[in-house]
Amino acid sequence: MNVPRLVVAAPSSGSGKTTVATGLMAAFAERGLAVSPHKAGPDYIDPGYHALATGRPGRNLDAFMCGPELVAPLFAHGAAGCDLAVVEGVMGLYDGAAGRGELASTAQVAKLLRAPVVLVVDASSQSRSVAALVHGFASFDPQVRLGGVILNKVGSDRHEAMLREALEEAGMPVLGVLRRAPQVATPSRHLGLVPVAERRADAVAAVAALAEQVRAGCDLDALMALARTAPALECEPWSAREAVSPLGGPRPVVAVAGGPAFTFSYAEHAELLRAAGAEVVTFDPLHDEALPEGTSGLVIGGGFPEVYAPELSANEPLRKAVADFAAAGGPVAAECAGLLYLARSLDGKPMCGVLDADARMSERLTLGYREAVAVSDSSLAAAGTRLRGHEFHRTVVEPGAGAAPAWGFTHPERRVEGFVRQGVHASYLHTHWAAQPSVTRRFAEAAAAHR
């Protein structure tokens, strides 16, 4: 396939990648282009803004969780039929999985996609030194093609002139200059930006403002020309239908938690479930008082239940429905936020009570990639199944594992974690099912049997 594409990177976190990437997506979409949005790494929140900017699902490209070999096929799947693809990087350009070299870095993703990189530089505290900084990033890995720079947080016309002069001496094109614009800032809290689903109207306005800022400050024609220099990718697009074979017989209904409290999901999960033969129905635990009619499988992914603990607790009919479903042996796959929701309590507020555990907020951030092996047979994975995942939370569940744990972590530390009980598989670990389609098939089979 040959889709024009750009990777938006930065020297470090906080430089303005999300501002520029989302603004570019929205600005090009306003031109009538079909823009495919992507995010390097495991982040769930930025893709929500990308989707708002483009009208297409924001998709993640994670070389650790899915393996380098799936990055280009997953990209090709998401970008099929599009006029342009924009990939927002993660952390600094060369930052990846701890102790694993370039693995899961933006640089690795750019190389796997054969895509030119645009470096977003926070220029607020430098002038001529910007040339040395950019030169270092351009020369560090000759296989990474740095096609230009977008200068962010530029203070004045004089400041811009000094920056441009320095970069001209270094032979690096300046593709955009953005001035300080606090009115475009999006609110953050303990795990990053506030998700789109929690501030829909404000998010729409923020994305529109980002598009205007990027349109005014960036050379969109030059950026598109750079994107068109990306050569054709010699790979077949990933296909859910090829990854998992369909069940025979009636389609089981798999209910997937959504709404403001459960915003974390990978688009490929629903695609895999449908390919496996399931009917996927979304419900909102904040408002819906019953599970979707005919539910025979339940997926409760990540999000921010701690923010909505009083409202989730107040929805007693749904909490009881979830508890009854689990007690009847219904298959439940719960990750992170789902784990908290299934606990007895969250910050003292009653939850579903499916698990003999209590959850609370803490000051400690747990963050990082994990290598895991399934400890117990469950509706999601057979014991011994190996996969990679990601933890990202500021909560604690006590105890941290049940009598039958979900996972044993083998790297970077050795411990067991999570709960397997009847049909329930609950854990802090976020996983990407495209990397291990067998879990989708196993879960769909469990749902069909329960139906």
Secondary structure, 3 states (H helix, E strand, C coil): CCCCEEEEECCCCCCCHHHHHHHHHHHHHHCCCCEEEEEECCCCHHHHHHHHHHCCCCEEECCCCCCHHHHHHHHHHHHCCCCEEEEECCCCCCCCCCCCCCCCCHHHHHHHHCCCEEEEEECCCCCCHHHHHHHHHHHHCCCCCEEEEEEEEECCHHHHHHHHHHHHHCCCCEEEEEECCHHHCCCEECCEECCHHHCHHHHHHHHHHHHHHHHHHECHHHHHHHHCCCCCCCCCCCCHHHHCCCCCCCCCEEEEECCCCCCECCHHHHHHHHHCCCEEEEECCCCCCCCCCCEEEEEECECCCCCCHHHHHHCHHHHHHHHHHHHCCCCEEEECHHHHHHCCEECCEECCCCCCCEEEEEEEEEEEEEEEEECCCCCCCCCCCEEEEEEEEEEEEECCECCCCCEEEEECCCEEEEEEECCEEEECCEECHHHCCHHHHHHHHHHHHHC
